[in-house]
């Protein structure tokens, strides 16, 4: 299984996405090997809870359940956070994955499991889309990793792309505990930033919000702390806290009610 830094969230404001690190409890990292399909199937199941903003930049937060399920064998994987895809870790420490996932978009009503808020009534939906996600991670030494990720929406009527670059530092590792810190920069193309942070003239007329047009570029930075505690060979608990600061492409948007937000997730997983 890829180590903790590979599964960190890249999509801010999507409550389900803040828990990618939970799947890291499933097992050891996939290493370069003679058989691309491995010699055994690894499975991780679990459950947890997340406290996160209702949408990117929301001033309101909610508690929601978080299911954890991951199945992988060799280069193949399928899980609730990354989707369905292929992965490989080279002897040099470079990790590469390509997967098909789904962007839930955003609703103009309160939802128990999707991003959205009734305070966005009149904005219309940001339509969901199947996405293609590419992730590169380079391990540098035993404690530092650098990563880059891109996600491309495949729906013809919802084309938009988002990007992330980041780093993670392992602060502590004992026989049962791992503590790490992360720093990420998040950006999008013009269509992504406009979809989630822009307000068209028509939307302004329906909502009373001020019209706002944004371009391509960075929209947020985030810092995170992750703690994993292994209770037994197959049982582990994970706590993750992520703070987000929205930048000019988003911070000046009337949709963003808070420039600084915090999300937290806790979960228990069983792997074998």
Buried (B, 14 or more C-beta within 10 A) or exposed (E): BBBBBBBBBBBBBBBBBBBBBBBBBBBEBBEEBEEEEBEEEBBBBBBBEBBBBBBBBBEEBBEBEBBBBBBBBBBBBBBBBBBEBEBBBEEEBEBBBEBBBEBBBBBBEBBEEBBBBEBBEBBBBBBBBBBBBBBBBBBEEEEEBBBBBBBBBEBEEBBBBBBBBBBBEBEEEEEEEBBBEBEBBBBBBBBBBBBBBBBBEEBBEBBEBEEBEBEBBBBBBBBBBBBBBBEEEBBBBBBBBBBBBBBEBBBBBBBBBBBEBEBBBBBBBBBE
